[in-house]
Amino acid sequence: MNSTEKLTGFTRPGRYTYSIYRRGFGEGRMGWSVTRTSDTEVAVGFHYELGAEVIQETLTGTPENVTDELLHTSAEPFLRTAFYPSITPFSEEGDLTVGDRLALPSERGEASVEITGTVVHGDMECFSSTWRFDDVTRYRDYVSPETGLVFSAISYPSEGGEPLLTITLVEDRSTIESSD
């Protein structure tokens, strides 16, 4: 994964839209457009709609500041899902391959994340990976190792059963800026 181009927060110019679901709230949409306004700042148009709640904001600042501000809204669990993919703990491990597995410290018992396969989304190859706590699948996502972009993710409750939260990318108009 090229860290200079990896999608983290609101760093990559473009437009992204996710279909979202949260148990107890139903289906909705979350999206944003990012425009670079300087070498260090971006303008982000953000839209979130779930149940009766609607957030429509335009924010300007560093990608970190904009991310921090939006993480203090009810969109927080969806933004964390989109911005912190399961392959993040592997970032220091070099090239990723199917079968890579990390055991991670957890206050709740044994935790691990494993790259379980590959899928193609559009023309981009993605890794599928699974987080487990005490051998129970809690989270599954599909992420591009090239960009860090989460194409789909599902979060499960600790007791198993129906998903708590899902996100699915329905629009990706990302742009990679060239460095002349």
Disulfide bonds with the S-S distance in Angstrom:
none
